[in-house]
Amino acid sequence: MSIKYKKIIEEIMGEEAKKRGFSIKSHPKLIATKPLGILERTVDEQSQAFFITEDLIHQGDIYIMFEGKRMTYHYEDEETFRMAISQINEFMLREGYSKMDEWLKRPYYKREDIIFVRNNYEKDYEKYIDENPNTIINDDLLHICQMVESVYNIEWTVAKKQLLLASEILTGLMLDKIKDTYMVEGKTSNYFFIDREANINCKVHDTPMGIVLNAYRQKNVNRWILDEIKAYFSKEEIENIGIYNEK
Protein backbone atom coordinates (compact mmCIF):
# COMPACT_ATOMS: atom_id res chain seq x y z
CA MET A 1 0.00 0.00 0.00
CA SER A 2 1.54 3.29 -1.13
CA ILE A 3 0.17 6.30 0.72
CA LYS A 4 1.60 9.79 0.31
CA TYR A 5 1.36 10.58 4.00
CA LYS A 6 2.89 14.06 4.09
CA LYS A 7 0.97 15.17 0.99
CA ILE A 8 -2.34 14.09 2.57
CA ILE A 9 -1.47 15.83 5.86
CA GLU A 10 -0.70 19.01 3.92
CA GLU A 11 -3.95 18.76 1.95
CA ILE A 12 -6.09 18.35 5.07
CA MET A 13 -4.19 20.42 7.67
CA GLY A 14 -1.88 22.66 5.69
CA GLU A 15 -4.08 25.69 5.08
CA GLU A 16 -5.12 26.19 8.70
CA ALA A 17 -1.69 25.26 10.03
CA LYS A 18 0.08 27.77 7.79
CA LYS A 19 -2.36 30.53 8.82
CA ARG A 20 -0.98 30.02 12.33
CA GLY A 21 2.65 30.08 11.25
CA PHE A 22 3.28 26.33 11.14
CA SER A 23 5.27 24.60 8.43
CA ILE A 24 4.95 20.87 7.82
CA LYS A 25 7.77 18.38 7.32
CA SER A 26 8.31 14.65 7.72
CA HIS A 27 11.16 12.62 9.24
CA PRO A 28 12.84 9.31 8.41
CA LYS A 29 11.56 6.35 10.40
CA LEU A 30 13.17 5.51 13.71
CA ILE A 31 13.33 2.09 15.37
CA ALA A 32 9.71 1.89 16.50
CA THR A 33 8.11 5.04 15.09
CA LYS A 34 7.98 7.23 12.00
CA PRO A 35 7.02 10.92 12.27
CA LEU A 36 4.68 11.30 9.29
CA GLY A 37 4.06 14.99 9.80
CA ILE A 38 5.78 17.52 12.04
CA LEU A 39 4.04 20.88 12.37
CA GLU A 40 6.48 23.43 13.73
CA ARG A 41 6.78 27.17 14.18
CA THR A 42 8.94 29.72 15.98
CA VAL A 43 7.38 32.82 17.57
CA ASP A 44 9.57 35.32 19.42
CA GLU A 45 12.31 32.70 19.86
CA GLN A 46 9.82 30.11 21.14
CA SER A 47 9.84 26.91 19.10
CA GLN A 48 6.75 24.72 19.03
CA ALA A 49 6.33 21.35 17.34
CA PHE A 50 3.40 18.98 16.96
CA PHE A 51 4.04 15.40 15.79
CA ILE A 52 1.78 13.02 13.89
CA THR A 53 3.56 9.72 14.39
CA GLU A 54 3.12 6.23 13.01
CA ASP A 55 3.57 3.33 15.44
CA LEU A 56 5.72 0.81 13.55
CA ILE A 57 5.06 -1.91 16.12
CA HIS A 58 1.25 -1.71 15.95
CA GLN A 59 0.53 -1.66 12.23
CA GLY A 60 -1.98 0.96 11.14
CA ASP A 61 -1.80 3.02 14.33
CA ILE A 62 -0.91 6.70 14.23
CA TYR A 63 -0.92 8.94 17.27
CA ILE A 64 -0.40 12.44 18.59
CA MET A 65 0.90 13.45 22.02
CA PHE A 66 -0.84 16.44 23.51
CA GLU A 67 -0.52 17.70 27.09
CA GLY A 68 1.11 14.42 28.04
CA LYS A 69 -1.71 12.27 26.65
CA ARG A 70 -1.41 9.88 23.72
CA MET A 71 -4.33 9.98 21.31
CA THR A 72 -4.31 7.03 18.89
CA TYR A 73 -6.08 6.65 15.54
CA HIS A 74 -6.17 3.64 13.22
CA TYR A 75 -6.17 3.33 9.44
CA GLU A 76 -6.32 0.46 6.95
CA ASP A 77 -5.93 2.24 3.63
CA GLU A 78 -5.68 5.72 2.11
CA GLU A 79 -9.32 6.52 2.74
CA THR A 80 -9.18 5.62 6.44
CA PHE A 81 -5.84 7.45 6.75
CA ARG A 82 -7.54 10.59 5.43
CA MET A 83 -10.31 10.07 7.98
CA ALA A 84 -7.76 9.77 10.80
CA ILE A 85 -5.95 12.95 9.73
CA SER A 86 -9.31 14.72 9.47
CA GLN A 87 -10.03 13.75 13.08
CA ILE A 88 -6.65 15.10 14.17
CA ASN A 89 -7.33 18.30 12.22
CA GLU A 90 -10.71 18.68 13.92
CA PHE A 91 -9.05 18.28 17.32
CA MET A 92 -6.46 20.92 16.51
CA LEU A 93 -9.09 23.36 15.25
CA ARG A 94 -11.33 22.69 18.23
CA GLU A 95 -8.70 23.09 20.96
CA GLY A 96 -5.16 22.18 19.93
CA TYR A 97 -4.11 25.38 18.20
CA SER A 98 -5.67 27.59 20.85
CA LYS A 99 -3.79 25.68 23.56
CA MET A 100 -0.52 26.13 21.69
CA ASP A 101 -1.28 29.85 21.39
CA GLU A 102 -1.80 29.97 25.17
CA TRP A 103 1.54 28.25 25.72
CA LEU A 104 3.26 31.10 23.89
CA LYS A 105 2.20 33.38 26.75
CA ARG A 106 3.98 31.27 29.39
CA PRO A 107 7.36 32.32 30.80
CA TYR A 108 10.22 31.17 28.59
CA TYR A 109 13.94 31.52 28.17
CA LYS A 110 15.45 33.56 25.38
CA ARG A 111 18.57 32.52 23.53
CA GLU A 112 20.68 34.92 25.61
CA ASP A 113 19.50 33.16 28.81
CA ILE A 114 20.51 29.76 27.46
CA ILE A 115 23.92 31.05 26.38
CA PHE A 116 24.39 32.64 29.82
CA VAL A 117 23.78 29.33 31.63
CA ARG A 118 25.96 27.36 29.21
CA ASN A 119 28.82 29.82 29.68
CA ASN A 120 28.58 30.27 33.45
CA TYR A 121 27.36 27.00 34.97
CA GLU A 122 30.85 25.67 35.77
CA LYS A 123 31.84 28.77 37.74
CA ASP A 124 28.57 29.00 39.65
CA TYR A 125 28.40 25.25 40.32
CA GLU A 126 31.92 25.35 41.76
CA LYS A 127 30.87 28.26 43.98
CA TYR A 128 27.86 26.25 45.16
CA ILE A 129 30.08 23.25 45.97
CA ASP A 130 32.52 25.46 47.88
CA GLU A 131 29.64 26.81 49.97
CA ASN A 132 28.02 23.37 50.39
CA PRO A 133 30.85 20.82 50.67
CA ASN A 134 30.37 17.05 51.06
CA THR A 135 26.70 17.04 50.11
CA ILE A 136 25.04 13.99 48.60
CA ILE A 137 22.88 14.33 45.50
CA ASN A 138 19.63 14.25 47.52
CA ASP A 139 20.76 17.32 49.47
CA ASP A 140 21.62 19.12 46.24
CA LEU A 141 18.28 18.28 44.63
CA LEU A 142 16.37 19.52 47.68
CA HIS A 143 18.38 22.75 47.60
CA ILE A 144 17.44 23.28 43.94
CA CYS A 145 13.79 22.47 44.70
CA GLN A 146 13.77 25.06 47.47
CA MET A 147 15.30 27.65 45.14
CA VAL A 148 12.50 27.10 42.64
CA GLU A 149 9.72 26.94 45.25
CA SER A 150 10.85 30.24 46.74
CA VAL A 151 9.93 32.08 43.51
CA TYR A 152 6.70 30.23 42.63
CA ASN A 153 4.58 33.33 43.13
CA ILE A 154 7.10 35.92 42.03
CA GLU A 155 6.74 37.67 38.68
CA TRP A 156 8.77 36.09 35.88
CA THR A 157 11.24 38.89 35.18
CA VAL A 158 12.23 38.90 38.87
CA ALA A 159 12.13 35.11 39.34
CA LYS A 160 14.21 34.39 36.24
CA LYS A 161 17.55 35.33 37.83
CA GLN A 162 17.07 32.73 40.56
CA LEU A 163 15.86 30.12 38.06
CA LEU A 164 18.92 30.65 35.87
CA LEU A 165 21.14 30.07 38.91
CA ALA A 166 19.16 26.93 39.78
CA SER A 167 19.66 25.77 36.18
CA GLU A 168 23.40 26.33 36.46
CA ILE A 169 23.63 24.31 39.65
CA LEU A 170 21.48 21.52 38.22
CA THR A 171 23.61 21.37 35.07
CA GLY A 172 26.82 21.05 37.10
CA LEU A 173 25.19 18.53 39.42
CA MET A 174 24.00 16.28 36.59
CA LEU A 175 27.44 16.25 34.99
CA ASP A 176 29.29 15.85 38.28
CA LYS A 177 27.22 13.44 40.36
CA ILE A 178 25.50 11.25 37.78
CA LYS A 179 27.90 8.77 36.20
CA ASP A 180 28.62 8.76 32.47
CA THR A 181 26.70 11.93 31.64
CA TYR A 182 27.73 14.36 28.93
CA MET A 183 26.42 17.54 27.34
CA VAL A 184 25.03 17.69 23.81
CA GLU A 185 23.71 20.60 21.80
CA GLY A 186 20.06 20.61 20.75
CA LYS A 187 19.45 19.76 17.09
CA THR A 188 16.25 21.77 16.70
CA SER A 189 16.52 24.29 19.54
CA ASN A 190 19.02 26.53 21.30
CA TYR A 191 18.93 24.34 24.40
CA PHE A 192 21.74 22.07 25.52
CA PHE A 193 20.91 18.64 26.91
CA ILE A 194 22.45 16.20 29.37
CA ASP A 195 22.55 12.61 28.09
CA ARG A 196 23.34 9.32 29.74
CA GLU A 197 23.53 5.95 28.01
CA ALA A 198 25.73 3.68 30.13
CA ASN A 199 24.41 1.17 32.68
CA ILE A 200 20.72 1.93 32.14
CA ASN A 201 18.06 0.40 29.97
CA CYS A 202 17.39 3.39 27.72
CA LYS A 203 19.03 6.60 26.67
CA VAL A 204 18.17 9.61 28.83
CA HIS A 205 18.08 13.03 27.18
CA ASP A 206 16.80 16.12 28.97
CA THR A 207 17.63 19.78 29.40
CA PRO A 208 18.34 21.11 32.91
CA MET A 209 16.94 24.51 32.01
CA GLY A 210 13.69 22.95 30.82
CA ILE A 211 13.44 20.88 34.00
CA VAL A 212 13.71 23.99 36.18
CA LEU A 213 11.42 26.05 33.95
CA ASN A 214 8.67 23.41 33.99
CA ALA A 215 8.90 23.13 37.77
CA TYR A 216 8.35 26.90 38.03
CA ARG A 217 5.53 26.97 35.45
CA GLN A 218 3.66 24.01 36.97
CA LYS A 219 4.58 24.75 40.61
CA ASN A 220 5.57 21.12 41.05
CA VAL A 221 9.19 20.28 41.88
CA ASN A 222 8.39 16.63 42.66
CA ARG A 223 7.18 15.96 39.13
CA TRP A 224 9.51 18.23 37.19
CA ILE A 225 12.77 17.99 39.13
CA LEU A 226 12.88 14.88 41.31
CA ASP A 227 11.10 12.57 38.87
CA GLU A 228 13.06 13.86 35.90
CA ILE A 229 16.40 13.30 37.64
CA LYS A 230 15.35 9.84 38.84
CA ALA A 231 15.01 8.84 35.19
CA TYR A 232 18.81 9.10 34.89
CA PHE A 233 19.33 6.26 37.36
CA SER A 234 18.82 2.51 37.09
CA LYS A 235 16.56 0.77 39.59
CA GLU A 236 19.61 -0.57 41.42
CA GLU A 237 21.20 2.87 41.62
CA ILE A 238 18.00 4.38 42.98
CA GLU A 239 17.92 1.74 45.72
CA ASN A 240 21.59 2.23 46.57
CA ILE A 241 21.63 6.02 46.45
CA GLY A 242 18.13 6.47 47.83
CA ILE A 243 16.95 9.12 45.37
CA TYR A 244 13.84 10.75 46.80
CA ASN A 245 10.44 9.68 45.53
CA GLU A 246 9.16 13.06 46.61
CA LYS A 247 10.00 15.88 48.96
LINURMO-V894308 format. One record per pair of residues at least 6 apart in sequence whose ideal C-beta (glycine too) atoms are under 8 Angstrom apart, sorted by the first residue. I is the first residue (numbers start at 1). J is the second residue. D is the distance in whole Angstrom. If there is no record, write none. Layout:
i:I j:J d:D
i:I j:J d:D
//
This chain:
i:1 j:77 d:6
i:1 j:78 d:8
i:3 j:77 d:8
i:3 j:78 d:5
i:3 j:81 d:6
i:5 j:26 d:7
i:5 j:36 d:4
i:5 j:37 d:7
i:5 j:54 d:8
i:5 j:81 d:7
i:6 j:24 d:7
i:6 j:25 d:8
i:6 j:26 d:5
i:6 j:36 d:7
i:6 j:37 d:6
i:8 j:78 d:7
i:8 j:81 d:6
i:8 j:82 d:6
i:8 j:85 d:6
i:9 j:24 d:6
i:9 j:36 d:7
i:9 j:37 d:4
i:9 j:52 d:6
i:9 j:85 d:6
i:10 j:24 d:6
i:10 j:37 d:8
i:12 j:82 d:7
i:12 j:85 d:5
i:12 j:86 d:6
i:12 j:89 d:5
i:13 j:24 d:7
i:13 j:37 d:7
i:13 j:39 d:7
i:13 j:85 d:7
i:13 j:88 d:7
i:13 j:89 d:5
i:13 j:92 d:7
i:14 j:24 d:6
i:16 j:89 d:7
i:16 j:92 d:8
i:16 j:93 d:6
i:16 j:97 d:8
i:17 j:23 d:8
i:17 j:24 d:6
i:17 j:39 d:5
i:17 j:92 d:8
i:20 j:41 d:7
i:20 j:97 d:6
i:20 j:101 d:8
i:21 j:41 d:4
i:21 j:43 d:6
i:22 j:39 d:4
i:22 j:40 d:6
i:22 j:41 d:5
i:22 j:50 d:7
i:23 j:39 d:7
i:23 j:40 d:6
i:23 j:41 d:7
i:24 j:37 d:6
i:24 j:38 d:7
i:24 j:39 d:6
i:25 j:37 d:8
i:25 j:38 d:5
i:25 j:40 d:7
i:26 j:35 d:6
i:26 j:36 d:6
i:26 j:37 d:6
i:26 j:38 d:7
i:27 j:34 d:7
i:27 j:35 d:4
i:27 j:38 d:6
i:28 j:34 d:8
i:29 j:54 d:8
i:29 j:56 d:6
i:31 j:56 d:8
i:32 j:55 d:7
i:32 j:56 d:5
i:32 j:57 d:5
i:33 j:53 d:5
i:33 j:54 d:7
i:33 j:55 d:6
i:33 j:56 d:6
i:34 j:53 d:7
i:34 j:54 d:4
i:34 j:56 d:6
i:35 j:51 d:5
i:35 j:52 d:7
i:35 j:53 d:5
i:35 j:54 d:8
i:36 j:52 d:5
i:36 j:53 d:7
i:36 j:54 d:5
i:36 j:62 d:7
i:37 j:51 d:8
i:37 j:52 d:4
i:38 j:49 d:6
i:38 j:50 d:7
i:38 j:51 d:6
i:38 j:52 d:8
i:39 j:49 d:7
i:39 j:50 d:4
i:39 j:51 d:8
i:39 j:52 d:8
i:40 j:47 d:7
i:40 j:48 d:7
i:40 j:49 d:4
i:40 j:50 d:7
i:40 j:188 d:8
i:41 j:47 d:8
i:41 j:48 d:6
i:42 j:48 d:8
i:43 j:104 d:6
i:44 j:104 d:8
i:45 j:108 d:8
i:45 j:110 d:5
i:45 j:111 d:6
i:45 j:190 d:8
i:46 j:104 d:6
i:46 j:108 d:5
i:47 j:188 d:7
i:47 j:189 d:5
i:48 j:100 d:6
i:48 j:103 d:7
i:48 j:104 d:8
i:49 j:188 d:7
i:50 j:64 d:7
i:50 j:66 d:8
i:50 j:92 d:8
i:50 j:96 d:7
i:50 j:100 d:7
i:51 j:64 d:7
i:51 j:65 d:7
i:52 j:62 d:6
i:52 j:63 d:8
i:52 j:64 d:6
i:52 j:85 d:7
i:52 j:88 d:6
i:53 j:62 d:6
i:53 j:63 d:6
i:53 j:64 d:7
i:53 j:65 d:8
i:54 j:61 d:7
i:54 j:62 d:5
i:55 j:61 d:4
i:55 j:62 d:7
i:55 j:63 d:6
i:55 j:72 d:8
i:60 j:74 d:5
i:60 j:75 d:6
i:60 j:76 d:6
i:61 j:72 d:6
i:61 j:73 d:7
i:61 j:74 d:6
i:62 j:72 d:7
i:62 j:73 d:5
i:62 j:74 d:8
i:62 j:75 d:7
i:62 j:81 d:8
i:62 j:84 d:6
i:63 j:70 d:5
i:63 j:71 d:6
i:63 j:72 d:4
i:63 j:73 d:7
i:64 j:70 d:8
i:64 j:71 d:5
i:64 j:88 d:6
i:64 j:91 d:8
i:65 j:71 d:8
i:66 j:91 d:8
i:66 j:96 d:6
i:66 j:99 d:8
i:67 j:99 d:7
i:71 j:88 d:8
i:71 j:91 d:7
i:73 j:84 d:4
i:73 j:87 d:6
i:73 j:88 d:7
i:74 j:80 d:7
i:74 j:84 d:7
i:75 j:81 d:4
i:75 j:83 d:7
i:75 j:84 d:5
i:106 j:217 d:6
i:107 j:156 d:4
i:107 j:159 d:8
i:107 j:160 d:7
i:107 j:213 d:7
i:107 j:216 d:7
i:107 j:217 d:6
i:108 j:213 d:7
i:109 j:160 d:8
i:109 j:209 d:6
i:109 j:213 d:7
i:111 j:190 d:5
i:113 j:160 d:7
i:113 j:164 d:6
i:113 j:209 d:8
i:114 j:190 d:5
i:114 j:191 d:6
i:114 j:192 d:7
i:114 j:209 d:6
i:115 j:190 d:8
i:116 j:164 d:6
i:117 j:164 d:6
i:117 j:167 d:5
i:117 j:168 d:5
i:117 j:171 d:7
i:117 j:208 d:8
i:117 j:209 d:6
i:118 j:192 d:6
i:120 j:168 d:6
i:121 j:167 d:8
i:121 j:168 d:4
i:121 j:169 d:8
i:121 j:171 d:4
i:121 j:172 d:5
i:122 j:172 d:7
i:124 j:165 d:6
i:124 j:168 d:4
i:124 j:169 d:7
i:124 j:172 d:8
i:125 j:168 d:6
i:125 j:169 d:6
i:125 j:171 d:7
i:125 j:172 d:3
i:125 j:173 d:7
i:125 j:176 d:7
i:126 j:172 d:7
i:128 j:169 d:5
i:128 j:172 d:7
i:129 j:135 d:8
i:129 j:172 d:8
i:132 j:139 d:7
i:132 j:140 d:8
i:132 j:143 d:7
i:135 j:143 d:8
i:136 j:241 d:8
i:137 j:173 d:7
i:137 j:177 d:5
i:137 j:178 d:8
i:137 j:241 d:7
i:137 j:243 d:7
i:138 j:241 d:8
i:138 j:242 d:7
i:138 j:243 d:7
i:138 j:244 d:6
i:140 j:169 d:7
i:140 j:173 d:5
i:140 j:177 d:7
i:141 j:173 d:8
i:141 j:225 d:7
i:141 j:226 d:6
i:141 j:229 d:6
i:141 j:243 d:8
i:141 j:244 d:7
i:142 j:244 d:8
i:142 j:247 d:7
i:143 j:169 d:8
i:144 j:166 d:5
i:144 j:169 d:6
i:144 j:170 d:5
i:144 j:173 d:8
i:144 j:212 d:7
i:144 j:221 d:8
i:144 j:225 d:6
i:145 j:215 d:8
i:145 j:221 d:4
i:145 j:225 d:6
i:145 j:226 d:7
i:145 j:247 d:6
i:147 j:162 d:6
i:147 j:163 d:8
i:147 j:165 d:7
i:147 j:166 d:4
i:147 j:169 d:8
i:148 j:162 d:8
i:148 j:163 d:7
i:148 j:166 d:6
i:148 j:212 d:6
i:148 j:215 d:5
i:148 j:216 d:6
i:148 j:221 d:6
i:148 j:225 d:7
i:149 j:221 d:6
i:150 j:162 d:7
i:151 j:158 d:8
i:151 j:159 d:4
i:151 j:162 d:5
i:151 j:163 d:7
i:151 j:216 d:7
i:152 j:216 d:7
i:152 j:219 d:5
i:159 j:216 d:7
i:163 j:212 d:5
i:163 j:213 d:7
i:163 j:216 d:6
i:166 j:212 d:5
i:167 j:208 d:5
i:167 j:209 d:5
i:167 j:212 d:5
i:167 j:213 d:8
i:170 j:208 d:4
i:170 j:211 d:7
i:170 j:212 d:6
i:170 j:225 d:8
i:171 j:183 d:8
i:171 j:194 d:7
i:171 j:208 d:4
i:171 j:209 d:8
i:174 j:181 d:6
i:174 j:194 d:5
i:174 j:208 d:6
i:174 j:229 d:7
i:174 j:232 d:7
i:175 j:181 d:5
i:175 j:182 d:7
i:175 j:183 d:7
i:175 j:194 d:7
i:178 j:194 d:8
i:178 j:196 d:6
i:178 j:229 d:8
i:178 j:232 d:5
i:178 j:233 d:7
i:179 j:196 d:8
i:179 j:198 d:7
i:179 j:199 d:7
i:180 j:196 d:6
i:180 j:197 d:7
i:180 j:198 d:4
i:180 j:199 d:7
i:181 j:194 d:5
i:181 j:195 d:7
i:181 j:196 d:5
i:181 j:232 d:7
i:182 j:194 d:7
i:182 j:195 d:6
i:182 j:196 d:8
i:183 j:192 d:6
i:183 j:193 d:7
i:183 j:194 d:6
i:183 j:195 d:8
i:184 j:192 d:7
i:184 j:193 d:5
i:184 j:194 d:8
i:184 j:195 d:5
i:184 j:205 d:8
i:185 j:192 d:6
i:185 j:193 d:8
i:186 j:192 d:6
i:186 j:193 d:6
i:186 j:207 d:7
i:191 j:207 d:4
i:191 j:209 d:6
i:191 j:210 d:7
i:192 j:207 d:7
i:192 j:209 d:8
i:193 j:205 d:5
i:193 j:206 d:6
i:193 j:207 d:5
i:194 j:205 d:8
i:194 j:206 d:6
i:194 j:207 d:7
i:194 j:208 d:6
i:194 j:232 d:8
i:195 j:203 d:7
i:195 j:204 d:6
i:195 j:205 d:5
i:196 j:203 d:7
i:196 j:204 d:5
i:196 j:232 d:5
i:197 j:203 d:5
i:197 j:204 d:8
i:199 j:234 d:6
i:199 j:237 d:8
i:200 j:232 d:8
i:200 j:233 d:7
i:200 j:234 d:5
i:201 j:234 d:7
i:204 j:231 d:6
i:204 j:232 d:5
i:206 j:228 d:6
i:206 j:231 d:7
i:211 j:224 d:6
i:211 j:225 d:6
i:211 j:228 d:5
i:211 j:229 d:8
i:212 j:224 d:8
i:212 j:225 d:7
i:214 j:224 d:4
i:215 j:221 d:5
i:215 j:223 d:8
i:215 j:224 d:4
i:215 j:225 d:5
i:218 j:224 d:6
i:221 j:247 d:7
i:222 j:246 d:4
i:222 j:247 d:6
i:226 j:243 d:7
i:226 j:244 d:5
i:226 j:245 d:7
i:226 j:246 d:6
i:226 j:247 d:7
i:229 j:243 d:7
i:230 j:238 d:6
i:230 j:243 d:5
i:230 j:245 d:8
i:233 j:241 d:7
i:233 j:243 d:6
i:237 j:243 d:8
//
